[in-house]
């Protein structure tokens, strides 16, 4: 399916397609193995949060700061 075909779908059909795609990707992600370098990166980021070397940003505040420099 290409973009031209997708653009002809109704909104309902597009949402159904998105749901089907996400479900398929979720299943594949659960079945697949996480590469070691990804695990290491996640561990590093988790440690940075736990030690206070980094912090999480609130998405709403981020959007506001991007729109209001």
CHARMM internal coordinates of N, CA and C (Angstrom, degrees):
IC EDIT
DIST 1 N 1 CA 1.4538
DIST 1 CA 1 C 1.5214
ANGL 1 N 1 CA 1 C 107.53
DIST 1 C 2 N 1.3207
ANGL 1 CA 1 C 2 N 116.03
DIHE 1 N 1 CA 1 C 2 N 131.25
DIST 2 N 2 CA 1.4606
ANGL 1 C 2 N 2 CA 119.77
DIHE 1 CA 1 C 2 N 2 CA -179.99
DIST 2 CA 2 C 1.5370
ANGL 2 N 2 CA 2 C 110.52
DIHE 1 C 2 N 2 CA 2 C -107.67
DIST 2 C 3 N 1.3111
ANGL 2 CA 2 C 3 N 116.01
DIHE 2 N 2 CA 2 C 3 N 177.05
DIST 3 N 3 CA 1.4593
ANGL 2 C 3 N 3 CA 121.03
DIHE 2 CA 2 C 3 N 3 CA -175.81
DIST 3 CA 3 C 1.5266
ANGL 3 N 3 CA 3 C 112.57
DIHE 2 C 3 N 3 CA 3 C -61.47
DIST 3 C 4 N 1.3078
ANGL 3 CA 3 C 4 N 116.85
DIHE 3 N 3 CA 3 C 4 N -37.74
DIST 4 N 4 CA 1.4677
ANGL 3 C 4 N 4 CA 120.22
DIHE 3 CA 3 C 4 N 4 CA 179.31
DIST 4 CA 4 C 1.5273
ANGL 4 N 4 CA 4 C 110.80
DIHE 3 C 4 N 4 CA 4 C -62.69
DIST 4 C 5 N 1.3341
ANGL 4 CA 4 C 5 N 116.37
DIHE 4 N 4 CA 4 C 5 N -41.09
DIST 5 N 5 CA 1.4699
ANGL 4 C 5 N 5 CA 120.27
DIHE 4 CA 4 C 5 N 5 CA 178.49
DIST 5 CA 5 C 1.5279
ANGL 5 N 5 CA 5 C 110.84
DIHE 4 C 5 N 5 CA 5 C -68.37
DIST 5 C 6 N 1.3166
ANGL 5 CA 5 C 6 N 116.07
DIHE 5 N 5 CA 5 C 6 N -39.97
DIST 6 N 6 CA 1.4717
ANGL 5 C 6 N 6 CA 119.96
DIHE 5 CA 5 C 6 N 6 CA 179.41
DIST 6 CA 6 C 1.5207
ANGL 6 N 6 CA 6 C 110.85
DIHE 5 C 6 N 6 CA 6 C -64.10
DIST 6 C 7 N 1.3306
ANGL 6 CA 6 C 7 N 116.92
DIHE 6 N 6 CA 6 C 7 N -39.72
DIST 7 N 7 CA 1.4663
ANGL 6 C 7 N 7 CA 120.09
DIHE 6 CA 6 C 7 N 7 CA -178.07
DIST 7 CA 7 C 1.5285
ANGL 7 N 7 CA 7 C 112.32
DIHE 6 C 7 N 7 CA 7 C -64.77
DIST 7 C 8 N 1.3283
ANGL 7 CA 7 C 8 N 117.43
DIHE 7 N 7 CA 7 C 8 N -20.82
DIST 8 N 8 CA 1.4664
ANGL 7 C 8 N 8 CA 121.28
DIHE 7 CA 7 C 8 N 8 CA 179.15
DIST 8 CA 8 C 1.5277
ANGL 8 N 8 CA 8 C 112.72
DIHE 7 C 8 N 8 CA 8 C -83.06
DIST 8 C 9 N 1.3268
ANGL 8 CA 8 C 9 N 116.93
DIHE 8 N 8 CA 8 C 9 N -12.76
DIST 9 N 9 CA 1.4600
ANGL 8 C 9 N 9 CA 120.15
DIHE 8 CA 8 C 9 N 9 CA -179.24
DIST 9 CA 9 C 1.5224
ANGL 9 N 9 CA 9 C 111.05
DIHE 8 C 9 N 9 CA 9 C -71.92
DIST 9 C 10 N 1.3219
ANGL 9 CA 9 C 10 N 116.00
DIHE 9 N 9 CA 9 C 10 N 153.98
DIST 10 N 10 CA 1.4627
ANGL 9 C 10 N 10 CA 120.01
DIHE 9 CA 9 C 10 N 10 CA 172.96
DIST 10 CA 10 C 1.5247
ANGL 10 N 10 CA 10 C 108.04
DIHE 9 C 10 N 10 CA 10 C -73.10
DIST 10 C 11 N 1.3283
ANGL 10 CA 10 C 11 N 116.52
DIHE 10 N 10 CA 10 C 11 N 164.93
DIST 11 N 11 CA 1.4622
ANGL 10 C 11 N 11 CA 120.03
DIHE 10 CA 10 C 11 N 11 CA 177.95
DIST 11 CA 11 C 1.5274
ANGL 11 N 11 CA 11 C 110.49
DIHE 10 C 11 N 11 CA 11 C -58.84
DIST 11 C 12 N 1.3075
ANGL 11 CA 11 C 12 N 115.94
DIHE 11 N 11 CA 11 C 12 N -41.14
DIST 12 N 12 CA 1.4686
ANGL 11 C 12 N 12 CA 119.91
DIHE 11 CA 11 C 12 N 12 CA 179.51
DIST 12 CA 12 C 1.5344
ANGL 12 N 12 CA 12 C 111.08
DIHE 11 C 12 N 12 CA 12 C -60.78
DIST 12 C 13 N 1.3249
ANGL 12 CA 12 C 13 N 116.43
DIHE 12 N 12 CA 12 C 13 N -43.84
DIST 13 N 13 CA 1.4579
ANGL 12 C 13 N 13 CA 120.41
DIHE 12 CA 12 C 13 N 13 CA 179.11
DIST 13 CA 13 C 1.5346
ANGL 13 N 13 CA 13 C 111.23
DIHE 12 C 13 N 13 CA 13 C -65.39
DIST 13 C 14 N 1.3270
ANGL 13 CA 13 C 14 N 116.31
DIHE 13 N 13 CA 13 C 14 N -37.23
DIST 14 N 14 CA 1.4600
ANGL 13 C 14 N 14 CA 120.03
DIHE 13 CA 13 C 14 N 14 CA 177.99
DIST 14 CA 14 C 1.5312
ANGL 14 N 14 CA 14 C 110.83
DIHE 13 C 14 N 14 CA 14 C -64.33
DIST 14 C 15 N 1.3263
ANGL 14 CA 14 C 15 N 116.52
DIHE 14 N 14 CA 14 C 15 N -42.88
DIST 15 N 15 CA 1.4625
ANGL 14 C 15 N 15 CA 119.58
DIHE 14 CA 14 C 15 N 15 CA 177.85
DIST 15 CA 15 C 1.5252
ANGL 15 N 15 CA 15 C 111.10
DIHE 14 C 15 N 15 CA 15 C -64.42
DIST 15 C 16 N 1.3100
ANGL 15 CA 15 C 16 N 116.92
DIHE 15 N 15 CA 15 C 16 N -39.81
DIST 16 N 16 CA 1.4678
ANGL 15 C 16 N 16 CA 120.12
DIHE 15 CA 15 C 16 N 16 CA 177.52
DIST 16 CA 16 C 1.5248
ANGL 16 N 16 CA 16 C 110.60
DIHE 15 C 16 N 16 CA 16 C -63.21
DIST 16 C 17 N 1.3130
ANGL 16 CA 16 C 17 N 116.46
DIHE 16 N 16 CA 16 C 17 N -40.55
DIST 17 N 17 CA 1.4594
ANGL 16 C 17 N 17 CA 121.02
DIHE 16 CA 16 C 17 N 17 CA 178.01
DIST 17 CA 17 C 1.5309
ANGL 17 N 17 CA 17 C 110.37
DIHE 16 C 17 N 17 CA 17 C -64.59
DIST 17 C 18 N 1.3177
ANGL 17 CA 17 C 18 N 116.74
DIHE 17 N 17 CA 17 C 18 N -43.55
DIST 18 N 18 CA 1.4676
ANGL 17 C 18 N 18 CA 120.32
DIHE 17 CA 17 C 18 N 18 CA 178.37
DIST 18 CA 18 C 1.5228
ANGL 18 N 18 CA 18 C 110.77
DIHE 17 C 18 N 18 CA 18 C -61.53
DIST 18 C 19 N 1.3169
ANGL 18 CA 18 C 19 N 117.15
DIHE 18 N 18 CA 18 C 19 N -44.40
DIST 19 N 19 CA 1.4619
ANGL 18 C 19 N 19 CA 120.54
DIHE 18 CA 18 C 19 N 19 CA 178.93
DIST 19 CA 19 C 1.5274
ANGL 19 N 19 CA 19 C 111.13
DIHE 18 C 19 N 19 CA 19 C -61.00
DIST 19 C 20 N 1.3190
ANGL 19 CA 19 C 20 N 116.19
DIHE 19 N 19 CA 19 C 20 N -41.94
DIST 20 N 20 CA 1.4591
ANGL 19 C 20 N 20 CA 120.01
DIHE 19 CA 19 C 20 N 20 CA 179.80
DIST 20 CA 20 C 1.5281
ANGL 20 N 20 CA 20 C 110.86
DIHE 19 C 20 N 20 CA 20 C -65.55
DIST 20 C 21 N 1.3190
ANGL 20 CA 20 C 21 N 116.96
DIHE 20 N 20 CA 20 C 21 N -40.89
DIST 21 N 21 CA 1.4588
ANGL 20 C 21 N 21 CA 120.91
DIHE 20 CA 20 C 21 N 21 CA 178.20
DIST 21 CA 21 C 1.5275
ANGL 21 N 21 CA 21 C 111.49
DIHE 20 C 21 N 21 CA 21 C -63.82
DIST 21 C 22 N 1.3456
ANGL 21 CA 21 C 22 N 116.38
DIHE 21 N 21 CA 21 C 22 N -46.20
DIST 22 N 22 CA 1.4665
ANGL 21 C 22 N 22 CA 119.87
DIHE 21 CA 21 C 22 N 22 CA 179.82
DIST 22 CA 22 C 1.5243
ANGL 22 N 22 CA 22 C 110.93
DIHE 21 C 22 N 22 CA 22 C -62.73
DIST 22 C 23 N 1.3106
ANGL 22 CA 22 C 23 N 117.26
DIHE 22 N 22 CA 22 C 23 N -40.61
DIST 23 N 23 CA 1.4593
ANGL 22 C 23 N 23 CA 120.64
DIHE 22 CA 22 C 23 N 23 CA 179.83
DIST 23 CA 23 C 1.5266
ANGL 23 N 23 CA 23 C 110.19
DIHE 22 C 23 N 23 CA 23 C -63.70
DIST 23 C 24 N 1.3167
ANGL 23 CA 23 C 24 N 116.86
DIHE 23 N 23 CA 23 C 24 N -43.20
DIST 24 N 24 CA 1.4523
ANGL 23 C 24 N 24 CA 120.78
DIHE 23 CA 23 C 24 N 24 CA 178.66
DIST 24 CA 24 C 1.5308
ANGL 24 N 24 CA 24 C 110.86
DIHE 23 C 24 N 24 CA 24 C -63.90
DIST 24 C 25 N 1.3185
ANGL 24 CA 24 C 25 N 116.91
DIHE 24 N 24 CA 24 C 25 N -43.02
DIST 25 N 25 CA 1.4656
ANGL 24 C 25 N 25 CA 120.58
DIHE 24 CA 24 C 25 N 25 CA 179.24
DIST 25 CA 25 C 1.5281
ANGL 25 N 25 CA 25 C 110.98
DIHE 24 C 25 N 25 CA 25 C -66.32
DIST 25 C 26 N 1.3311
ANGL 25 CA 25 C 26 N 117.48
DIHE 25 N 25 CA 25 C 26 N -38.24
DIST 26 N 26 CA 1.4603
ANGL 25 C 26 N 26 CA 121.42
DIHE 25 CA 25 C 26 N 26 CA 178.71
DIST 26 CA 26 C 1.5244
ANGL 26 N 26 CA 26 C 110.42
DIHE 25 C 26 N 26 CA 26 C -61.30
DIST 26 C 27 N 1.3203
ANGL 26 CA 26 C 27 N 115.85
DIHE 26 N 26 CA 26 C 27 N -45.68
DIST 27 N 27 CA 1.4656
ANGL 26 C 27 N 27 CA 119.89
DIHE 26 CA 26 C 27 N 27 CA 179.62
DIST 27 CA 27 C 1.5141
ANGL 27 N 27 CA 27 C 111.18
DIHE 26 C 27 N 27 CA 27 C -61.26
DIST 27 C 28 N 1.3169
ANGL 27 CA 27 C 28 N 116.67
DIHE 27 N 27 CA 27 C 28 N -44.03
DIST 28 N 28 CA 1.4606
ANGL 27 C 28 N 28 CA 120.58
DIHE 27 CA 27 C 28 N 28 CA 179.72
DIST 28 CA 28 C 1.5234
ANGL 28 N 28 CA 28 C 111.10
DIHE 27 C 28 N 28 CA 28 C -64.98
DIST 28 C 29 N 1.3274
ANGL 28 CA 28 C 29 N 116.96
DIHE 28 N 28 CA 28 C 29 N -38.37
DIST 29 N 29 CA 1.4654
ANGL 28 C 29 N 29 CA 120.32
DIHE 28 CA 28 C 29 N 29 CA 179.52
DIST 29 CA 29 C 1.5200
ANGL 29 N 29 CA 29 C 110.45
DIHE 28 C 29 N 29 CA 29 C -66.13
DIST 29 C 30 N 1.3238
ANGL 29 CA 29 C 30 N 117.18
DIHE 29 N 29 CA 29 C 30 N -38.83
DIST 30 N 30 CA 1.4589
ANGL 29 C 30 N 30 CA 120.26
DIHE 29 CA 29 C 30 N 30 CA 179.95
DIST 30 CA 30 C 1.5237
ANGL 30 N 30 CA 30 C 111.58
DIHE 29 C 30 N 30 CA 30 C -69.41
DIST 30 C 31 N 1.3207
ANGL 30 CA 30 C 31 N 116.80
DIHE 30 N 30 CA 30 C 31 N -32.74
DIST 31 N 31 CA 1.4571
ANGL 30 C 31 N 31 CA 121.45
DIHE 30 CA 30 C 31 N 31 CA -178.37
DIST 31 CA 31 C 1.5243
ANGL 31 N 31 CA 31 C 112.08
DIHE 30 C 31 N 31 CA 31 C -81.92
DIST 31 C 32 N 1.3224
ANGL 31 CA 31 C 32 N 116.25
DIHE 31 N 31 CA 31 C 32 N -28.06
DIST 32 N 32 CA 1.4560
ANGL 31 C 32 N 32 CA 120.39
DIHE 31 CA 31 C 32 N 32 CA -175.23
DIST 32 CA 32 C 1.5155
ANGL 32 N 32 CA 32 C 112.85
DIHE 31 C 32 N 32 CA 32 C -80.59
DIST 32 C 33 N 1.3070
ANGL 32 CA 32 C 33 N 114.30
DIHE 32 N 32 CA 32 C 33 N 162.70
DIST 33 N 33 CA 1.4487
ANGL 32 C 33 N 33 CA 120.63
DIHE 32 CA 32 C 33 N 33 CA 178.21
DIST 33 CA 33 C 1.5233
ANGL 33 N 33 CA 33 C 109.04
DIHE 32 C 33 N 33 CA 33 C -95.94
DIST 33 C 34 N 1.3082
ANGL 33 CA 33 C 34 N 115.78
DIHE 33 N 33 CA 33 C 34 N 140.31
DIST 34 N 34 CA 1.4567
ANGL 33 C 34 N 34 CA 121.24
DIHE 33 CA 33 C 34 N 34 CA 178.43
DIST 34 CA 34 C 1.5297
ANGL 34 N 34 CA 34 C 107.98
DIHE 33 C 34 N 34 CA 34 C -80.93
DIST 34 C 35 N 1.3343
ANGL 34 CA 34 C 35 N 117.34
DIHE 34 N 34 CA 34 C 35 N 127.11
DIST 35 N 35 CA 1.4645
ANGL 34 C 35 N 35 CA 119.39
DIHE 34 CA 34 C 35 N 35 CA 178.91
DIST 35 CA 35 C 1.5353
ANGL 35 N 35 CA 35 C 111.00
DIHE 34 C 35 N 35 CA 35 C -59.15
DIST 35 C 36 N 1.3036
ANGL 35 CA 35 C 36 N 116.88
DIHE 35 N 35 CA 35 C 36 N 145.73
DIST 36 N 36 CA 1.4619
ANGL 35 C 36 N 36 CA 121.95
DIHE 35 CA 35 C 36 N 36 CA -177.22
DIST 36 CA 36 C 1.5270
ANGL 36 N 36 CA 36 C 112.06
DIHE 35 C 36 N 36 CA 36 C -57.71
DIST 36 C 37 N 1.3351
ANGL 36 CA 36 C 37 N 117.25
DIHE 36 N 36 CA 36 C 37 N -38.90
DIST 37 N 37 CA 1.4712
ANGL 36 C 37 N 37 CA 119.23
DIHE 36 CA 36 C 37 N 37 CA -179.67
DIST 37 CA 37 C 1.5290
ANGL 37 N 37 CA 37 C 111.75
DIHE 36 C 37 N 37 CA 37 C -65.45
DIST 37 C 38 N 1.3279
ANGL 37 CA 37 C 38 N 117.72
DIHE 37 N 37 CA 37 C 38 N -29.97
DIST 38 N 38 CA 1.4641
ANGL 37 C 38 N 38 CA 120.88
DIHE 37 CA 37 C 38 N 38 CA 176.01
DIST 38 CA 38 C 1.5202
ANGL 38 N 38 CA 38 C 110.14
DIHE 37 C 38 N 38 CA 38 C -70.13
DIST 38 C 39 N 1.3269
ANGL 38 CA 38 C 39 N 116.47
DIHE 38 N 38 CA 38 C 39 N -42.24
DIST 39 N 39 CA 1.4672
ANGL 38 C 39 N 39 CA 120.60
DIHE 38 CA 38 C 39 N 39 CA 177.69
DIST 39 CA 39 C 1.5189
ANGL 39 N 39 CA 39 C 110.47
DIHE 38 C 39 N 39 CA 39 C -60.93
DIST 39 C 40 N 1.3352
ANGL 39 CA 39 C 40 N 116.28
DIHE 39 N 39 CA 39 C 40 N -43.43
DIST 40 N 40 CA 1.4613
ANGL 39 C 40 N 40 CA 120.64
DIHE 39 CA 39 C 40 N 40 CA -179.93
DIST 40 CA 40 C 1.5210
ANGL 40 N 40 CA 40 C 111.32
DIHE 39 C 40 N 40 CA 40 C -62.57
DIST 40 C 41 N 1.3251
ANGL 40 CA 40 C 41 N 116.61
DIHE 40 N 40 CA 40 C 41 N -42.53
DIST 41 N 41 CA 1.4591
ANGL 40 C 41 N 41 CA 120.69
DIHE 40 CA 40 C 41 N 41 CA 179.30
DIST 41 CA 41 C 1.5282
ANGL 41 N 41 CA 41 C 110.75
DIHE 40 C 41 N 41 CA 41 C -63.57
DIST 41 C 42 N 1.3177
ANGL 41 CA 41 C 42 N 117.08
DIHE 41 N 41 CA 41 C 42 N -43.59
DIST 42 N 42 CA 1.4624
ANGL 41 C 42 N 42 CA 120.24
DIHE 41 CA 41 C 42 N 42 CA 178.25
DIST 42 CA 42 C 1.5231
ANGL 42 N 42 CA 42 C 111.17
DIHE 41 C 42 N 42 CA 42 C -63.55
DIST 42 C 43 N 1.3303
ANGL 42 CA 42 C 43 N 116.72
DIHE 42 N 42 CA 42 C 43 N -40.48
DIST 43 N 43 CA 1.4635
ANGL 42 C 43 N 43 CA 120.38
DIHE 42 CA 42 C 43 N 43 CA 177.45
DIST 43 CA 43 C 1.5265
ANGL 43 N 43 CA 43 C 111.39
DIHE 42 C 43 N 43 CA 43 C -62.45
DIST 43 C 44 N 1.3343
ANGL 43 CA 43 C 44 N 116.98
DIHE 43 N 43 CA 43 C 44 N -41.89
DIST 44 N 44 CA 1.4626
ANGL 43 C 44 N 44 CA 121.51
DIHE 43 CA 43 C 44 N 44 CA 178.56
DIST 44 CA 44 C 1.5293
ANGL 44 N 44 CA 44 C 110.68
DIHE 43 C 44 N 44 CA 44 C -62.24
DIST 44 C 45 N 1.3171
ANGL 44 CA 44 C 45 N 116.17
DIHE 44 N 44 CA 44 C 45 N -43.74
DIST 45 N 45 CA 1.4710
ANGL 44 C 45 N 45 CA 120.05
DIHE 44 CA 44 C 45 N 45 CA -178.88
DIST 45 CA 45 C 1.5251
ANGL 45 N 45 CA 45 C 111.24
DIHE 44 C 45 N 45 CA 45 C -67.84
DIST 45 C 46 N 1.3381
ANGL 45 CA 45 C 46 N 116.46
DIHE 45 N 45 CA 45 C 46 N -38.63
DIST 46 N 46 CA 1.4609
ANGL 45 C 46 N 46 CA 120.41
DIHE 45 CA 45 C 46 N 46 CA 178.04
DIST 46 CA 46 C 1.5266
ANGL 46 N 46 CA 46 C 110.04
DIHE 45 C 46 N 46 CA 46 C -63.98
DIST 46 C 47 N 1.3167
ANGL 46 CA 46 C 47 N 117.41
DIHE 46 N 46 CA 46 C 47 N -43.21
DIST 47 N 47 CA 1.4589
ANGL 46 C 47 N 47 CA 121.96
DIHE 46 CA 46 C 47 N 47 CA 179.23
DIST 47 CA 47 C 1.5311
ANGL 47 N 47 CA 47 C 110.73
DIHE 46 C 47 N 47 CA 47 C -63.03
DIST 47 C 48 N 1.3198
ANGL 47 CA 47 C 48 N 116.97
DIHE 47 N 47 CA 47 C 48 N -41.76
DIST 48 N 48 CA 1.4697
ANGL 47 C 48 N 48 CA 120.99
DIHE 47 CA 47 C 48 N 48 CA 178.25
DIST 48 CA 48 C 1.5227
ANGL 48 N 48 CA 48 C 110.74
DIHE 47 C 48 N 48 CA 48 C -60.79
DIST 48 C 49 N 1.3143
ANGL 48 CA 48 C 49 N 117.79
DIHE 48 N 48 CA 48 C 49 N -38.51
DIST 49 N 49 CA 1.4706
ANGL 48 C 49 N 49 CA 121.01
DIHE 48 CA 48 C 49 N 49 CA 176.97
DIST 49 CA 49 C 1.5231
ANGL 49 N 49 CA 49 C 110.72
DIHE 48 C 49 N 49 CA 49 C -67.09
DIST 49 C 50 N 1.3302
ANGL 49 CA 49 C 50 N 115.94
DIHE 49 N 49 CA 49 C 50 N -44.13
DIST 50 N 50 CA 1.4625
ANGL 49 C 50 N 50 CA 120.34
DIHE 49 CA 49 C 50 N 50 CA -176.56
DIST 50 CA 50 C 1.5229
ANGL 50 N 50 CA 50 C 112.43
DIHE 49 C 50 N 50 CA 50 C -67.78
DIST 50 C 51 N 1.3191
ANGL 50 CA 50 C 51 N 117.74
DIHE 50 N 50 CA 50 C 51 N -33.13
DIST 51 N 51 CA 1.4648
ANGL 50 C 51 N 51 CA 121.33
DIHE 50 CA 50 C 51 N 51 CA -179.09
DIST 51 CA 51 C 1.5245
ANGL 51 N 51 CA 51 C 112.66
DIHE 50 C 51 N 51 CA 51 C -88.18
DIST 51 C 52 N 1.3263
ANGL 51 CA 51 C 52 N 116.37
DIHE 51 N 51 CA 51 C 52 N -5.53
DIST 52 N 52 CA 1.4590
ANGL 51 C 52 N 52 CA 120.30
DIHE 51 CA 51 C 52 N 52 CA 179.71
DIST 52 CA 52 C 1.5192
ANGL 52 N 52 CA 52 C 113.57
DIHE 51 C 52 N 52 CA 52 C 83.30
DIST 52 C 53 N 1.3362
ANGL 52 CA 52 C 53 N 117.65
DIHE 52 N 52 CA 52 C 53 N 7.44
DIST 53 N 53 CA 1.4595
ANGL 52 C 53 N 53 CA 120.89
DIHE 52 CA 52 C 53 N 53 CA 178.30
DIST 53 CA 53 C 1.5206
ANGL 53 N 53 CA 53 C 112.31
DIHE 52 C 53 N 53 CA 53 C -76.12
DIST 53 C 54 N 1.3183
ANGL 53 CA 53 C 54 N 116.17
DIHE 53 N 53 CA 53 C 54 N -11.85
DIST 54 N 54 CA 1.4605
ANGL 53 C 54 N 54 CA 121.17
DIHE 53 CA 53 C 54 N 54 CA 179.04
DIST 54 CA 54 C 1.5178
ANGL 54 N 54 CA 54 C 108.06
DIHE 53 C 54 N 54 CA 54 C -148.18
DIST 54 C 55 N 1.3015
ANGL 54 CA 54 C 55 N 117.19
DIHE 54 N 54 CA 54 C 55 N 166.46
DIST 55 N 55 CA 1.4665
ANGL 54 C 55 N 55 CA 121.15
DIHE 54 CA 54 C 55 N 55 CA 178.49
DIST 55 CA 55 C 1.5295
ANGL 55 N 55 CA 55 C 109.74
DIHE 54 C 55 N 55 CA 55 C -146.35
DIST 55 C 56 N 1.3026
ANGL 55 CA 55 C 56 N 115.19
DIHE 55 N 55 CA 55 C 56 N 159.80
DIST 56 N 56 CA 1.4584
ANGL 55 C 56 N 56 CA 121.13
DIHE 55 CA 55 C 56 N 56 CA 178.09
DIST 56 CA 56 C 1.5139
ANGL 56 N 56 CA 56 C 109.94
DIHE 55 C 56 N 56 CA 56 C -86.18
DIST 56 C 57 N 1.3128
ANGL 56 CA 56 C 57 N 115.95
DIHE 56 N 56 CA 56 C 57 N 149.29
DIST 57 N 57 CA 1.4549
ANGL 56 C 57 N 57 CA 121.41
DIHE 56 CA 56 C 57 N 57 CA 177.75
DIST 57 CA 57 C 1.5212
ANGL 57 N 57 CA 57 C 109.30
DIHE 56 C 57 N 57 CA 57 C -106.61
DIST 57 C 58 N 1.2983
ANGL 57 CA 57 C 58 N 116.12
DIHE 57 N 57 CA 57 C 58 N 139.99
DIST 58 N 58 CA 1.4521
ANGL 57 C 58 N 58 CA 121.96
DIHE 57 CA 57 C 58 N 58 CA 176.68
DIST 58 CA 58 C 1.5331
ANGL 58 N 58 CA 58 C 108.14
DIHE 57 C 58 N 58 CA 58 C -75.82
DIST 58 C 59 N 1.3233
ANGL 58 CA 58 C 59 N 117.08
DIHE 58 N 58 CA 58 C 59 N 127.39
DIST 59 N 59 CA 1.4593
ANGL 58 C 59 N 59 CA 121.14
DIHE 58 CA 58 C 59 N 59 CA -175.07
DIST 59 CA 59 C 1.5275
ANGL 59 N 59 CA 59 C 112.21
DIHE 58 C 59 N 59 CA 59 C -60.53
DIST 59 C 60 N 1.3236
ANGL 59 CA 59 C 60 N 118.54
DIHE 59 N 59 CA 59 C 60 N -42.43
DIST 60 N 60 CA 1.4674
ANGL 59 C 60 N 60 CA 120.36
DIHE 59 CA 59 C 60 N 60 CA -179.84
DIST 60 CA 60 C 1.5260
ANGL 60 N 60 CA 60 C 110.93
DIHE 59 C 60 N 60 CA 60 C -62.97
DIST 60 C 61 N 1.3298
ANGL 60 CA 60 C 61 N 117.28
DIHE 60 N 60 CA 60 C 61 N -40.39
DIST 61 N 61 CA 1.4667
ANGL 60 C 61 N 61 CA 120.27
DIHE 60 CA 60 C 61 N 61 CA 178.39
DIST 61 CA 61 C 1.5263
ANGL 61 N 61 CA 61 C 110.55
DIHE 60 C 61 N 61 CA 61 C -67.64
DIST 61 C 62 N 1.3303
ANGL 61 CA 61 C 62 N 116.34
DIHE 61 N 61 CA 61 C 62 N -36.87
DIST 62 N 62 CA 1.4674
ANGL 61 C 62 N 62 CA 120.29
DIHE 61 CA 61 C 62 N 62 CA 177.82
DIST 62 CA 62 C 1.5224
ANGL 62 N 62 CA 62 C 111.11
DIHE 61 C 62 N 62 CA 62 C -62.43
DIST 62 C 63 N 1.3504
ANGL 62 CA 62 C 63 N 115.85
DIHE 62 N 62 CA 62 C 63 N -47.74
DIST 63 N 63 CA 1.4698
ANGL 62 C 63 N 63 CA 119.71
DIHE 62 CA 62 C 63 N 63 CA 179.57
DIST 63 CA 63 C 1.5163
ANGL 63 N 63 CA 63 C 110.31
DIHE 62 C 63 N 63 CA 63 C -59.00
DIST 63 C 64 N 1.3453
ANGL 63 CA 63 C 64 N 116.57
DIHE 63 N 63 CA 63 C 64 N -43.25
DIST 64 N 64 CA 1.4631
ANGL 63 C 64 N 64 CA 120.67
DIHE 63 CA 63 C 64 N 64 CA -179.40
DIST 64 CA 64 C 1.5284
ANGL 64 N 64 CA 64 C 110.29
DIHE 63 C 64 N 64 CA 64 C -61.60
DIST 64 C 65 N 1.3435
ANGL 64 CA 64 C 65 N 116.64
DIHE 64 N 64 CA 64 C 65 N -45.25
DIST 65 N 65 CA 1.4654
ANGL 64 C 65 N 65 CA 119.60
DIHE 64 CA 64 C 65 N 65 CA -177.75
DIST 65 CA 65 C 1.5348
ANGL 65 N 65 CA 65 C 111.58
DIHE 64 C 65 N 65 CA 65 C -66.38
DIST 65 C 66 N 1.3273
ANGL 65 CA 65 C 66 N 117.58
DIHE 65 N 65 CA 65 C 66 N -31.17
DIST 66 N 66 CA 1.4568
ANGL 65 C 66 N 66 CA 120.07
DIHE 65 CA 65 C 66 N 66 CA 177.49
DIST 66 CA 66 C 1.5289
ANGL 66 N 66 CA 66 C 111.65
DIHE 65 C 66 N 66 CA 66 C -71.72
DIST 66 C 67 N 1.3094
ANGL 66 CA 66 C 67 N 115.72
DIHE 66 N 66 CA 66 C 67 N -34.71
DIST 67 N 67 CA 1.4729
ANGL 66 C 67 N 67 CA 120.35
DIHE 66 CA 66 C 67 N 67 CA -178.65
DIST 67 CA 67 C 1.5212
ANGL 67 N 67 CA 67 C 112.42
DIHE 66 C 67 N 67 CA 67 C -83.30
DIST 67 C 68 N 1.3358
ANGL 67 CA 67 C 68 N 116.66
DIHE 67 N 67 CA 67 C 68 N -19.34
DIST 68 N 68 CA 1.4707
ANGL 67 C 68 N 68 CA 121.25
DIHE 67 CA 67 C 68 N 68 CA -175.45
DIST 68 CA 68 C 1.5252
ANGL 68 N 68 CA 68 C 109.79
DIHE 67 C 68 N 68 CA 68 C -130.98
DIST 68 C 69 N 1.3444
ANGL 68 CA 68 C 69 N 116.16
DIHE 68 N 68 CA 68 C 69 N 71.35
DIST 69 N 69 CA 1.4831
ANGL 68 C 69 N 69 CA 119.34
DIHE 68 CA 68 C 69 N 69 CA -176.08
DIST 69 CA 69 C 1.5115
ANGL 69 N 69 CA 69 C 113.94
DIHE 68 C 69 N 69 CA 69 C -67.56
END
COOR INIT
IC SEED 1 N 1 CA 1 C
IC BUILD
